[in-house]
């Protein structure tokens, strides 16, 4: 069942921060959204291990097509709780944007969550 659109970036970041609050490091999720940014689902992409970008894209595209989502917000947490995006985080963002665009889908944002912050990787 679809819900309302996220009102603003603060609401979206708060949702993600609360989701990750008690999760161990190594989680990656995707918020699936329709064309009007309405929430469809939150799906787990990885848990407790490093996943190659190719695997992220395959799983993400599969989940988006299954849910008929048009946009995605991906998010993960770092084992070291460092809020700075790594080079791998930035490369993953570029790779996923390209793969989703090839399918007519949009990567709206990529966030990194720590104990105290939710930081954009994409911008």
Buried (B, 14 or more C-beta within 10 A) or exposed (E): EEEEBBEEEEEBBEBBBEBBEEBEEBBBBBBBBBEEBBBBBBBEBBEEEEBEBEEBBEBBBEBBEEBEBBBBBBBBBBEEEEBEBEEEBEEBBEBBBEBBEEEEBBBBBBBBBBEEEBBEBBE
